[in-house]
Amino acid sequence: MSNLDAQLCASSSDPEQANSAQSPSGLAIISLSASVALISRLPPALAALLAHLPGIALALLLSSLGALPSPIFLLLLVSFSAALLAWLWRLPIWWRYINLCFLPLVGMTLYLQSSPGGIDANWFLAAFLLLLLTSFGAIKTRVPLYLSSARAAEALALRLPEQGRLIDLGCGLGGPLARIHTLRPDVHLAGIEAAPLNWLISKLRLFFSGARADIRLGSIWQADLSAYDVVYAYLSPAPMSRLWAKARQEMKSGSVLISNTFAIPDVDADEIVELGDLSHARLLIWRL
Ligand SMILES: C[S@@+](CC[C@H](N)C(=O)[O-])C[C@H]1O[C@@H](n2cnc3c(N)ncnc32)[C@H](O)[C@@H]1O
């Protein structure tokens, strides 16, 4: 329980503390806790964006009062308050840094774009479309695109039975599947991917590598896991509990679930393989 939660519990059970809830600091704690409860129901990306609003309101207020602070001061005011709110709202730690850097980077980009010989606006459109096609779903799924290392694929290849079947849930750009095909051409490979561009790249990559892999466009929650000896997932902390429930329901006895890096809350892995790469990644293995 955090300090904040502890103070709230105390204030609801102890009359003296309850009185302190009438004080400005008590009220501030209660409103902060209420806003944390409200915000925790939103996707973190949306919450991080909303964290800019109070700073923007303050900046507008200062400007309307004729204070006319410099644009850089206003930019920093909004960024720092957004980072502070990300912390108070208990968003994952990286949102503090993202909120701190987001507006200054936008400002810098606009400055570069408007300066003579600046960046052509079409590049921004291209970058936006690329992000949309590869990562738009991450707002909802909370699983962005990042890639398994070759070591992860090699460790997976070692754990596959002869003529075994493996599915990569959220197969991204198809890297691990292509590498496994090179090392273990006997294995039947499958992948499912929600982002259209990732799916297409994965499909073409596997096709041109000569693997007859079954690469589908769709959600991992639609995949039937019962046919596979190994189910591989490199996702994020967000879907792991749900994935474990699905694995227990569908995977056959003797098969294994392997997660790159992300643990299943409250379920110890049967084996952990340190990959020894720069990102300190590891494979967590559960036997069903
Ligand atoms: C961290 S990447 C891993 C890519 C690949 N498996 C690898 O190891 O290199 C996660 C991928 O899962 C995809 N993804 C996330 N949630 C998904 C879902 N519910 N259904 C299908 N794909 C999903 C994302 O689009 C992303 O490409």
The ligand as a Tripos MOL2 file, in Angstrom:
@<TRIPOS>MOLECULE
LIG
   27    29     1     0     0
SMALL
NO_CHARGES

@<TRIPOS>ATOM
      1 C1          7.0190   -6.8100  -28.9630 C.3       1 LIG1
      2 S1          6.4570   -7.1760  -30.5770 S.3       1 LIG1
      3 C2          7.1770   -8.7740  -30.8200 C.3       1 LIG1
      4 C3          7.3440   -9.1010  -32.2900 C.3       1 LIG1
      5 C4          7.9200  -10.4810  -32.5530 C.3       1 LIG1
      6 N1          7.1650  -11.5130  -31.8820 N.3       1 LIG1
      7 C5          9.3440  -10.5530  -32.1010 C.2       1 LIG1
      8 O1          9.5660  -11.1950  -31.0700 O.co2     1 LIG1
      9 O2         10.2300   -9.9850  -32.7340 O.co2     1 LIG1
     10 C6          4.7430   -7.5090  -30.2650 C.3       1 LIG1
     11 C7          3.8890   -7.6160  -31.5050 C.3       1 LIG1
     12 O3          2.6210   -8.1110  -31.1000 O.3       1 LIG1
     13 C8          1.6190   -7.4580  -31.8530 C.3       1 LIG1
     14 N2          0.3980   -7.5360  -31.0640 N.ar      1 LIG1
     15 C9          0.1450   -6.9320  -29.8830 C.ar      1 LIG1
     16 N3         -1.0590   -7.2490  -29.4210 N.ar      1 LIG1
     17 C10        -1.6080   -8.1070  -30.3190 C.ar      1 LIG1
     18 C11        -2.8330   -8.7770  -30.4120 C.ar      1 LIG1
     19 N4         -3.7680   -8.6610  -29.4610 N.pl3     1 LIG1
     20 N5         -3.0530   -9.5860  -31.4680 N.ar      1 LIG1
     21 C12        -2.0970   -9.7230  -32.4220 C.ar      1 LIG1
     22 N6         -0.9100   -9.0930  -32.4030 N.ar      1 LIG1
     23 C13        -0.6670   -8.2860  -31.3610 C.ar      1 LIG1
     24 C14         2.1400   -6.0480  -32.0450 C.3       1 LIG1
     25 O4          1.5500   -5.4410  -33.1780 O.3       1 LIG1
     26 C15         3.6330   -6.3100  -32.2340 C.3       1 LIG1
     27 O5          3.9590   -6.4630  -33.5960 O.3       1 LIG1
@<TRIPOS>BOND
     1     1     2 1
     2     2     3 1
     3     2    10 1
     4     3     4 1
     5     4     5 1
     6     5     6 1
     7     5     7 1
     8     7     8 2
     9     7     9 1
    10    10    11 1
    11    11    12 1
    12    11    26 1
    13    12    13 1
    14    13    14 1
    15    13    24 1
    16    14    15 ar
    17    14    23 ar
    18    15    16 ar
    19    16    17 ar
    20    17    18 ar
    21    17    23 ar
    22    18    19 1
    23    18    20 ar
    24    20    21 ar
    25    21    22 ar
    26    22    23 ar
    27    24    25 1
    28    24    26 1
    29    26    27 1
@<TRIPOS>SUBSTRUCTURE
     1 LIG1         1 GROUP 0 **** ****
